[in-house]
Amino acid sequence: MRVERLNLAEWADALPPDGFEPFHLPEALSAIDSHATGDLRLYGGFKGNQPIALLPVVVQERSVGTAVLSPPPGMAIPRLGPILMPTSPKRRKQEKVNQEFTERVLDRVGADFALDERLASAGLDDALATRVGERVDEGLTLFRMICGTDYGDPRPYLWGDLAVEPYFTYHLDLDGRSPDEVMKSFSKSLRREIRDARDLDVTVEREGVDGARAVYEHTVARYDDQGERLDLPWPYVRELWQNMDDRARTYVARDGDGEYLTGITVLYSNDAGYFWQGGARTVYEGTSVNSLVHWNVIEEIVDDPPVESVTTYDLMGANTQRLCRYKSKFGADLVPYYLVESSGTTMAAAKRAYEFVQG
């Protein structure tokens, strides 16, 4: 396997027709490149001229060392990580592609393999320095990656002495289902909430960048109300939303006077619509209206998706018990994905220095 650095045009040509997240799209990566702290690097694994694996990372150089991140923190990117496109359907060959690409990319980025424990047991020798990309004397290299849901085999990273932890999201399968069939799969309380909201003087419509700004500001205010801080700059959100074109859709609920109630911004890959921003619980005349907004998203995925192959609504996250009580009402499938990161006590200190927050 040959691993190369790609530009955005080459990345776009190598991207497969399915099996990737919306932030793998070149339009999203362009916004990341404009606003992320660090250097965006796009790696492609090739068999001859055939792309068989891809990985975008952002490399940050700081006084404490180097961080290799996919996705970079603080940019509201739930998942990124590798894309595998093996040419063979055989399990053995698929695992070989995964293993080789993992090893070669880790060598390229100089990822540290529990460096503190290795130094304690083996000493600083030439072989170890080579293993971590000859960056030992420059400081620690921290590797952190949150994989997409289609990347189901993180074992090569475990074998490379990186830590792997499972997380979960909800996927609502809409393939071949009518809106009525989907509605019947919801919990009784969710169906009632949607019906009650429909009876109100409330409209839900798709809006442009001004609607996306309203959802963004409502999200920031919601964090403030909860005593938390959302360090997500609007210029980045705007550029991402505009770059994505019809793959970024904002759905806004307004009352009879046109006042903003709540809204959701959804990002679309070739497979799914992803609940990205907004959706804060809003009660109007005694009825929660955010479920009605979700329902409008679901109806559009069934009837008018931006990409014909989109058949799934990703409710984005099933890791907070309080939120799961609501999201489980949609009758969606629980789907795992994986956090991969450097391990060891020194790495724990480095992560604190980088102020990582898992959403």
Buried (B, 14 or more C-beta within 10 A) or exposed (E): BEBEEBEBEBBEEBBBEEBBBBBBBBBBBBBBBEBBBBEBBBBBBBBEEEBBBBBBBBBBEBEBBBBBBBBBBBBBBBBBBBBBBBEEEEEEEBBBBBBBBBBBBBBBBBBBBBBBBBBEEEEEEEEBEEBBBEBBEEBBBBBBBBBBBBBBBBBBBEEBBBBBEEBEBBBBBBEEBEBEEBBEBBEEEBBEBBBBBEEBEBBBEBBEEEBBBBBBEBBBEBBEEEEEEBEBEEEBBBBBBBBBEEBBBBBBBBBEEEEBBBBBBBBBBBBBBBBBBBBBEBEBEEBBBBBBBBBBBBBBBBEEBBBEEBBBBBBBBBEEEEBBEBBBBBBBEEBEBBBBBBBBEBBEEBBEBBEBEEE
